[in-house]
Amino acid sequence: MDQELRSYLDERFGTLDRKIDERFETLDRKIDALDRKFEARFETVEGGIRLTQVSVEGVRGEVQLLAEGMMGLEEKMQTLSKEVTLRLNQGEAALASYFKSLNNQYADHDSRLRFLEERVQREGQAPLDYIRERYGKPKTAT
């Protein structure tokens, strides 16, 4: 091969090599820039994920506290319900006893009132007439 052709080809291939190298360098810079962008975005996303996880853990703890509080309130309500039921039953029993006593007193007072009313009606009546009237012996004409 002749020297001129050789130098032309060397020059040509050298130019192509430089262009290819420049393109590779440009591509490498672009890829590096994209890597930095993606790293920054991933860091932002990972930071957001960490914050979300921390928030979820905090909420989980608060939900746990609420659940425990609700259980405690439920137990207190059941205890209070039992106490109220017991006291109502005791009050009902006391009232039933009281009303029974009042009923007995009413019957006694009613009996006394009838007796007094009969006595008032008999006042001035002869005892024998009363006995006849009460026990059914007819009155004889005098």
C-alpha positions as a LaTeX table, in Angstrom:
\begin{tabular}{lrrr}
\hline
Residue & $x$ (\AA) & $y$ (\AA) & $z$ (\AA) \\
\hline
Met1 & 0.00 & 0.00 & 0.00 \\
Asp2 & 1.17 & 3.23 & $-0.73$ \\
Gln3 & 2.17 & 5.72 & 1.83 \\
Glu4 & $-0.32$ & 8.33 & 0.83 \\
Leu5 & $-3.26$ & 5.98 & 1.07 \\
Arg6 & $-2.02$ & 4.76 & 4.35 \\
Ser7 & $-1.75$ & 8.24 & 5.78 \\
Tyr8 & $-5.20$ & 9.12 & 4.39 \\
Leu9 & $-6.74$ & 6.05 & 5.98 \\
Asp10 & $-4.92$ & 6.67 & 9.24 \\
Glu11 & $-6.16$ & 10.22 & 9.25 \\
Arg12 & $-9.66$ & 9.15 & 8.38 \\
Phe13 & $-9.76$ & 6.41 & 11.00 \\
Gly14 & $-8.21$ & 8.80 & 13.52 \\
Thr15 & $-10.96$ & 11.31 & 12.81 \\
Leu16 & $-13.59$ & 8.59 & 13.17 \\
Asp17 & $-11.99$ & 7.42 & 16.40 \\
Arg18 & $-12.05$ & 10.95 & 17.78 \\
Lys19 & $-15.69$ & 11.43 & 16.76 \\
Ile20 & $-16.64$ & 8.09 & 18.29 \\
Asp21 & $-14.70$ & 8.96 & 21.45 \\
Glu22 & $-16.42$ & 12.37 & 21.61 \\
Arg23 & $-19.81$ & 10.74 & 21.20 \\
Phe24 & $-19.04$ & 8.18 & 23.88 \\
Glu25 & $-17.87$ & 10.96 & 26.19 \\
Thr26 & $-21.06$ & 12.91 & 25.46 \\
Leu27 & $-23.15$ & 9.80 & 26.11 \\
Asp28 & $-21.19$ & 9.10 & 29.31 \\
Arg29 & $-21.86$ & 12.66 & 30.53 \\
Lys30 & $-25.55$ & 12.33 & 29.71 \\
Ile31 & $-25.75$ & 8.96 & 31.43 \\
Asp32 & $-23.94$ & 10.40 & 34.48 \\
Ala33 & $-26.37$ & 13.33 & 34.56 \\
Leu34 & $-29.33$ & 10.92 & 34.33 \\
Asp35 & $-27.80$ & 8.80 & 37.11 \\
Arg36 & $-27.52$ & 11.86 & 39.35 \\
Lys37 & $-31.12$ & 12.84 & 38.59 \\
Phe38 & $-32.39$ & 9.35 & 39.31 \\
Glu39 & $-30.31$ & 9.12 & 42.49 \\
Ala40 & $-31.74$ & 12.42 & 43.69 \\
Arg41 & $-35.28$ & 11.28 & 42.86 \\
Phe42 & $-34.73$ & 7.90 & 44.52 \\
Glu43 & $-33.36$ & 9.62 & 47.62 \\
Thr44 & $-36.43$ & 11.87 & 47.69 \\
Val45 & $-38.73$ & 8.88 & 47.25 \\
Glu46 & $-36.85$ & 6.86 & 49.87 \\
Gly47 & $-37.05$ & 9.82 & 52.27 \\
Gly48 & $-40.79$ & 10.03 & 51.64 \\
Ile49 & $-41.12$ & 6.30 & 52.23 \\
Arg50 & $-39.20$ & 6.58 & 55.51 \\
Leu51 & $-41.42$ & 9.47 & 56.64 \\
Thr52 & $-44.51$ & 7.50 & 55.67 \\
Gln53 & $-43.29$ & 4.45 & 57.58 \\
Val54 & $-42.59$ & 6.57 & 60.66 \\
Ser55 & $-46.04$ & 8.16 & 60.37 \\
Val56 & $-47.69$ & 4.76 & 59.95 \\
Glu57 & $-45.86$ & 3.46 & 63.02 \\
Gly58 & $-47.02$ & 6.51 & 65.00 \\
Val59 & $-50.60$ & 6.02 & 63.85 \\
Arg60 & $-50.36$ & 2.31 & 64.62 \\
Gly61 & $-49.29$ & 3.16 & 68.17 \\
Glu62 & $-52.13$ & 5.66 & 68.53 \\
Val63 & $-54.64$ & 3.12 & 67.21 \\
Gln64 & $-53.30$ & 0.60 & 69.71 \\
Leu65 & $-53.77$ & 3.13 & 72.53 \\
Leu66 & $-57.30$ & 3.88 & 71.32 \\
Ala67 & $-58.14$ & 0.18 & 71.18 \\
Glu68 & $-56.84$ & $-0.33$ & 74.72 \\
Gly69 & $-58.82$ & 2.69 & 75.89 \\
Met70 & $-61.97$ & 1.36 & 74.24 \\
Met71 & $-61.47$ & $-2.01$ & 75.93 \\
Gly72 & $-61.06$ & $-0.28$ & 79.29 \\
Leu73 & $-64.18$ & 1.79 & 78.71 \\
Glu74 & $-66.11$ & $-1.32$ & 77.69 \\
Glu75 & $-65.08$ & $-3.04$ & 80.92 \\
Lys76 & $-66.08$ & 0.01 & 82.96 \\
Met77 & $-69.42$ & 0.22 & 81.17 \\
Gln78 & $-70.13$ & $-3.45$ & 81.86 \\
Thr79 & $-69.24$ & $-3.01$ & 85.53 \\
Leu80 & $-71.35$ & 0.14 & 85.76 \\
Ser81 & $-74.24$ & $-1.61$ & 84.01 \\
Lys82 & $-74.09$ & $-4.48$ & 86.51 \\
Glu83 & $-73.97$ & $-2.04$ & 89.44 \\
Val84 & $-76.91$ & $-0.04$ & 88.09 \\
Thr85 & $-78.92$ & $-3.22$ & 87.49 \\
Leu86 & $-78.16$ & $-4.42$ & 91.02 \\
Arg87 & $-79.14$ & $-1.08$ & 92.56 \\
Leu88 & $-82.32$ & $-0.92$ & 90.50 \\
Asn89 & $-83.23$ & $-4.42$ & 91.63 \\
Gln90 & $-82.53$ & $-3.46$ & 95.23 \\
Gly91 & $-84.57$ & $-0.29$ & 94.82 \\
Glu92 & $-87.41$ & $-2.25$ & 93.25 \\
Ala93 & $-87.35$ & $-4.72$ & 96.12 \\
Ala94 & $-87.35$ & $-1.89$ & 98.66 \\
Leu95 & $-90.22$ & $-0.15$ & 96.87 \\
Ala96 & $-92.16$ & $-3.39$ & 96.59 \\
Ser97 & $-91.78$ & $-3.91$ & 100.34 \\
Tyr98 & $-92.75$ & $-0.29$ & 100.99 \\
Phe99 & $-95.82$ & $-0.47$ & 98.74 \\
Lys100 & $-96.85$ & $-3.76$ & 100.33 \\
Ser101 & $-96.62$ & $-2.07$ & 103.73 \\
Leu102 & $-98.62$ & 0.89 & 102.40 \\
Asn103 & $-101.21$ & $-1.49$ & 100.97 \\
Asn104 & $-101.53$ & $-3.22$ & 104.33 \\
Gln105 & $-101.85$ & 0.16 & 106.06 \\
Tyr106 & $-104.47$ & 1.21 & 103.51 \\
Ala107 & $-106.46$ & $-1.98$ & 104.10 \\
Asp108 & $-106.23$ & $-1.43$ & 107.86 \\
His109 & $-107.29$ & 2.21 & 107.54 \\
Asp110 & $-110.10$ & 1.23 & 105.17 \\
Ser111 & $-111.33$ & $-1.35$ & 107.68 \\
Arg112 & $-111.22$ & 1.22 & 110.51 \\
Leu113 & $-112.99$ & 3.81 & 108.37 \\
Arg114 & $-115.83$ & 1.39 & 107.57 \\
Phe115 & $-116.10$ & 0.53 & 111.24 \\
Leu116 & $-116.29$ & 4.23 & 112.14 \\
Glu117 & $-118.81$ & 4.91 & 109.38 \\
Glu118 & $-121.01$ & 2.06 & 110.66 \\
Arg119 & $-120.66$ & 3.35 & 114.20 \\
Val120 & $-121.76$ & 6.81 & 113.11 \\
Gln121 & $-124.78$ & 5.27 & 111.39 \\
Arg122 & $-125.64$ & 3.31 & 114.51 \\
Glu123 & $-125.35$ & 6.23 & 116.81 \\
Gly124 & $-128.65$ & 6.71 & 118.50 \\
Gln125 & $-129.84$ & 3.28 & 117.36 \\
Ala126 & $-130.87$ & 0.78 & 119.95 \\
Pro127 & $-128.38$ & $-2.05$ & 120.40 \\
Leu128 & $-131.03$ & $-4.74$ & 119.84 \\
Asp129 & $-132.15$ & $-3.12$ & 116.60 \\
Tyr130 & $-128.56$ & $-3.08$ & 115.44 \\
Ile131 & $-128.10$ & $-6.78$ & 116.23 \\
Arg132 & $-131.32$ & $-7.65$ & 114.42 \\
Glu133 & $-130.30$ & $-5.56$ & 111.44 \\
Arg134 & $-126.83$ & $-6.95$ & 111.33 \\
Tyr135 & $-127.62$ & $-10.59$ & 111.84 \\
Gly136 & $-130.94$ & $-10.78$ & 110.06 \\
Lys137 & $-133.52$ & $-11.13$ & 112.76 \\
Pro138 & $-136.61$ & $-9.34$ & 111.69 \\
Lys139 & $-137.83$ & $-6.47$ & 113.73 \\
Thr140 & $-141.01$ & $-7.14$ & 115.67 \\
Ala141 & $-143.83$ & $-4.69$ & 115.73 \\
Thr142 & $-144.36$ & $-3.00$ & 119.06 \\
\hline
\end{tabular}
